[in-house]
Amino acid sequence: MKSNPTRRQKGRFGFPFSGHLRAVADKYSRKAWLLDSKQLSASARRRTGLEDFGEPPIEPALTVLASSLESEADLHPLGRFLMRAHLSGLLETRLQLARLWSRPEKAANAPAIVQPIFITGMPRSGSTFLHELLVQEPALRAPRVWEVMFPASAPQADRGWRDLRVWKAAACLWLFRRLVPKADAVYPVRARTPHECVAIQSYALLSEEFVATCHIPAYEAFLRSVDLRAAYRWEKRLLQHLQGDHSFTRWLLKSPDHVHGLEELFSVFPDALVVQTHRNPLESLRSLIQLTGVLQGLYGKPRDLDESAERETRNLAAAMDRFIRFRDSHPELADRFVDVNYSDLIADPLLVVRRIFGRFGMPLPEQTVARMQSLAMRRAAYKGRQTAPTLRQAGLHAPGRLSLFNDYCRRFGIPFGNAGLS
């Protein structure tokens, strides 16, 4: 149901806003926290006393993103404040890292990234659970949330819960959960959990993170049109920074959104290995629409449900089609991929793990198996998760949309039907 602007509505913290009060709040928040690329970059330079943002250039990405947020995202005051703080933090960190990386000894001693493993595929298909399982193997290294949030000092060893950097990240996440109580049920994140690549690529201002959290069609179109090698080169450099002197690190990385940049991924990481996760698209869409609604509600005013369902269905179908075309056009990479079905992962996580390790020729010590089994018993699925809406509740009551996934389901043997439509 579309919102009625003449009705009194509840604000972010539960008290009613009339249309007039909302308009006043929007006006003054826009004035206080204007999202303007020149202001943002100038403020970051002033706060850090640094000038060089390094590579890749922040323009034109910053201007397109800021303009799209201003003109299309329909941000509410809290969302505007949070987005400005987020962009400011990204830019200030860019300046700090550019200074660190400009030192001659840093460039000369950058460690190699050898055979990184990327988990990607259908969104909401167990990739977070799989990421946490696989990283129980000490030979695999995942970027942690606190490291990605505060990367400038991250090469210094984690000092446990005496580490102020970890506490700072934990405090930020605690506040986020207070602002978005439903977020923990659909995507639990803690300071030391493995983080996604989209958060790393946000520093390059070329990231699906912004598309997932705000309605910004102009930026989304820009992101689909640019060469993403710059984002992957940035990610590689940040991983080298986090890796420090540990030359034998084997990275384990994850993001469903790598489906948009597989050509660029293999260009920058030519020896990469990929785990592609699969799920019934209807179930994936139900969960994805729920997650998108929660995240976008933090920043902007609610979108029409049917419009959101149409957009997510169209985008997901295009992403899966792109993945299939990439794999068909690169038969030489066939042995670099392992396919994992969500139902198999939930039914027997250790069997799936053994297949992945066997396919990639990696030993699986019994101590690692024990840690994985313990984790799987604690949370084969998210604790406290919300029940996903029915297809009709999610806006997926037009069966014609769902035929877009027929080729994907046939290709990967995914059972596909309209169960839960009503």
N, C-alpha and C positions, 0 to 999 in steps of 0.2 A: 504494500500500500504506500502510495506517495504521501509525503508529509504535507499537511495543510498549514501554510504560513500564517493563517489568521488565528490559529488555535494557540493557546498558551502551551508551551512545551517545557519539559524538564531540562535543566542544564546538566553539565557534566557531573556536578556534585549533588544532584537530586532536587534542587529548588527551582521553581517555575520561572521561566523567562517569557515575557510578552514579546511580541514581534518588535515593538519599539526598543525595549531594553536590549534585545539581541542585536538590533541594528547599531545601537550606540556602542555596545561592547565590540562589535566587529570593526567599527570605525576607529576606535581608539587603539585597539590591538594592532590594526593594520599600520597605524601611525607609529606605534611604539616598536613594532617588530616587523618592519617592512622587509620583504624578501627581494632584495635587489642585489644583483651580482657584484656591482661595483662597491656598494656599501659593505657587503659581506667580506670581500677580499681585502678591502682597505682596513676594516676592523680587525681582521686576523693578523694583518701585517703590523698594525699598531700595537696589538696586545702582545705579540711575540717579539717585536723589534726585528723581524726578519723580512726579507723581500722575495726570495726565490721559492716558488712552489715546486720546482723540479719537473720531472717528466712523469706522465704526459701533461701537456698544457691543461690548465683548468678551463680554458675557453676553447670552443663555444659551449661546452657541456654545462658549465655553471649558469650561463645566461639563459639557455633553453630551460634548464630545470627550474631556476628561480621564477622565470616568466610563467611557466606552466603552473607552478604552485600558486602564484598570485592570481592568475586569470581563470584557472580551471578547477582547482582542488576544493574550492568552497570550504576553506579552513575555518574552524571555529577558534576563538581566542586561545584556548589551551593548546590546540594543535599548532597554531601559528607560533606560539612561544617555543614549544618543543622542537618544531622543525628548524626554527632559526638557531636554537641552541645546538642542534645536531649538526647543521651545516657549518656553523662556526667552529665546532670541535673538529670536524673533518679537515677544514682548511688550516686550522692552527697546527694540527698534527702533521699535515702535509709539509708545512714550513719547517717544523722541527726535524722531520725525517730527511727532507732535502738537504738540510745543513749537515746532518750526520753522514749521509751517503756521499756528500761532496768531498769528503776527506779522501786523499789519494789511497791511503792504506785500506779503506773500506772497499773501494772499487777493485783494487788489485787482489783482495783476498776473499771475494764473494764465493761461498761454497757452492758446489754443484748440487742441483736438484735431480736425483736419480730415481727413475721409474715411480713417480708419484701415482697414487691410486685415487681416482675420482669416483664418488658415488653420485649418480644422477638418475634421471628418468621421470616417471610419472610422479607429480606432486602428491603428497599425503599417502605415500606407499611404503612407509616404514623405513625410510632412508635415515631418519634421525636415530631410531632404535638400532639400525644396522651400524651406523657410524660409531655409536657408543659401544656396541659389542666388539667391533674389530679393533678399536683403540685399546682394548684390554691387553693386546699383545704389545709388550714394551718396545719391540722393534719398529712399531708404527707410531708416528707422531702426528697428532692433530692440533691445529691452532686452537687454543682455549679462548673462551669469551673474554676474559680479562686481558689477555695478550692483544687481542684485536681492538679492544676498547682503548687500551693505553700502550701502543706498540713501541713508543720511543725508548722506554726503559725495559721492555719485555725480555731482551736477551739476557738480562741479569736473572739468575736462578730464582724460581719461586721459593719464598721462604716460609711456606705454609701459612697458617692462619695468623701468623704474626706479620704477614706481608700487607702493608697498607694499600698497595695497588689492588690486591684481591678484595680487601675490605671495601675499597672505593667502588669497585665494579659491583660487588654484592649489594651495596647500598643503592646504587643506581637501579639495579634490577628489582630490588625490593620496592622502590618508589614506583617503578613501572607497573608492578603487579598491583599496587594500591590504586593506580589510575585506571588500569584495565584488568579488573578481577577475572574476566573470562579468559585472558591470555594464557594463564597457567594451565588451563584445562585443554587447550588446543595446541600449545607449543611451549612446554616448560623449558626454561633456560636458567642456568645458574652460572656463577662466576667461573667455575672450572670445567663446565661442560664443553665439548667440542663445538666450535663455531662454524658457520657456513661461509662459503666463498663470497656470497653476495655482500656480506659485511666488509670483507677485505676490499672488494672492488668498489665499494662506495667511496673510498678515498680517491679513486680515479674519477669519480662522478659519472661513472658508466656502470650502473648497477640496477638490477631488477628490484632491489630493496625499495627504491623510491616508488616504483610502479605498484608494488604490493601494498604499500602503506597509504598511498594517495591516488586520487583519480586525476591523472595528468596525461591525457591523450597526446598532447604535443610532444612532451618529453618521451613518451613511450614510442611514438613514431620515429623520433630522432634516434633513440637507442636501437631500434630495429634496422636503421639505415646506415649506421656507422660501422667501421671496422673495429672489432672488439679486441684486436691484438694489443692495443694500448692497455686495456684493462687486465689482460693476462700477463703482459710484461710487468705491470705494476704488482700484480699478485706474486709473480715469481720473485721480484726484488724484495717484497716484504717477507716472503718465506725465507729467503736467504738471510735477511736481517734477523728474523726470529731464530733461525738455525744457529747463528753464531759460529762457534768453532767446532760444532759437532758435525763433522763431515760425513758421518755414516747414517744420518737421519733419513728415514723413509717416510715421506709425507702421506697422510691419509686425509683426503679433502672431500667436501660434500656440498652439493647444491643442485636441486632439481633444475635450476635455470641454466645449467651448462648446455642444455639442449639448444639454446639460442646461439651458442658460439663454439660448436665442436671443431669447425675448421680452424678457428683461431686458437683453441685450446691445444690441438695437436701441433700447430705451428710453433707455439711457444714451449710446449712440453712434448717433444716428439716421441719420447719413450713412455708416455702415459699409459696407464691401464684404467679401464672403466668398468664399474659395476652398474648395470642399468636395472633399476627397480620397476616393477609393473604391478598394476592393480586394475580391477574392474573400473573403467572410467566413470561410471555412475557413482560408485562409492567415493572415488577420488574427488569428483566434482562436489558432492555433498559436503565433504570435509573441507575442501578448498574454499568454497563459497562461505562457509561458516568462519574459517580463519580470516579471509579477506574482510568480511564484515567486522570482525573484532578489531583487526589492525587499523582499518580505515576509519573506524569509529573514534579512534584515539585522536585523529588529526582533523577530520572533516565531518560535515553533516551527512547523515545516512543517505545512501544511494537507493534508487528504486530497485527492488529485489529482482524483478524480471530483467531489467537492464544489466544488472550485475551477473545474473545467470547466463544471459546471452553472451556477454563479453568473455566470461571465464570459459564457457564451452567453446567458443570460437578460437580463443587463444590456445587452449589446451589441445584442441584438434590440430591446429597449425603446428604446434610444437612437436607433437608426436609424428606428424607427417614429415616434418623436417628431420627428425631423428632417423626415421626409416630411410629417407632418401640419402642421408649421409652414410649410413651403414651399407646401403646397396651400392653406392658409388665408391666405396673404399673397401673392397673385399680383402685387401692386404692387411687390414686392421682387424679382421674377424677374430683372431686369437687374442686380441687385447680386450675383448668384451666378455663379461659374464652376466647372464640374465637371471634376475631373482624375482620370483612372484611373491607378492605380499602374503598370500594365504600360506605359502610354504614357509616363509620367514616366521610367521606367527605360530604355525603348527609345530615346527621343529627348528628353532634358531641355530642350534649347533650343527645340524646337518647342512644347512645353507652355508654356514661359516666354513665348514670343512671343504665344501665344494669350491668356494672362492679361493681358499688357501691352496688347495690342490691344483686348481686351474692356473694360478699364478706362480706355482712352484715354490711356495713359501712353507717352511716348517711350522708346525702348530704344536708347541710344547704343552704337556699335560697341565702345567701350572696355569698357562693361559686359558686352557679349556675350563679349568675349575673356576677361574675368575669370570669367564663368559657365562658359565652356567649359573653362577650366583646372581649375576646381573639379570639374566633372562628370567630367573625365578622371581626376582623382585619387581620387574617391570617389563614383561613381554608386550604390554601396552601401557599407555600413560595412566598413572594413578589419578583418580579424580577427573578423568576426562568427561566431557559432556557428550551426550548422545547426539550423533549427527542428525540434522533435520531430515525428514522424508524428502523425496525428490520434489514433491509438490510444494512443501514448505521452503525448499531451497530455490524455488522459481524454475524448476526443470520439468514443468508439466506439458511441454511441447515435444512429443516423441520424435518429431522430424529432426530436431537438433541432434539426437543421439546417434543417428545413422552415420554421422561424421567419423565415428570411431570403429566402424566395421572392419576396415583394413588393418588397423592396429591390433584389434582383438584376434583376428584370424592369424596375423603374422606371429604373435607371441602366445597364442593358445590361451587367451584370457576368456573365461566364461562371461557372457555379456547378455543382460536382459533388463527388463524394466521393473524388477522387484523393488518394492518400496515406493512406487510411483505415487500411490494415493496417501 
